[in-house]
Amino acid sequence: MEEIKPSNIEMKIKFNNLKISIGDNIFTHSIETQELIYSYLSGLTNIEIKAINIAYAHLGTSFNILKSGGYISWIKNKNH
C-alpha cells in the first residue's frame, strides 16, 4: 500500500504549531525535505529553538535551515 504524503497546507500547519521562525522558503522544497526539516525542528530543545529564532531574526530570508550546523549534524547522525 502506498504511503500518503501530506500536502503543503498540512505541512504549513505542522510548522506553525512548532512556534519556530524559519520563514516560508522551506515550502519551496519537496514534501520529503519538509518532513525531514519538521522532524529535526520538532526534536529541538527550548535553547536550540531560541537560537534558531535569533538566527532567523538576524538573517531574515537569507536564513537556510538546510545549511545550519545543527541540521547538517542531525542528518549525518540520522543516516548512521
BELPEGI-V601770 format. One record per pair of residues at least 24 apart in sequence whose C-alpha atoms are under 6 Angstrom apart, sorted by the first residue. I is the first residue (numbers start at 1). GAP is how many residues later the second one is. D is the distance in Angstrom with one decimal. If there is no record, write none. Layout:
((I & GAP & D) (I & GAP & D))
This chain:
((21 & 32 & 5.3) (22 & 34 & 6.0))
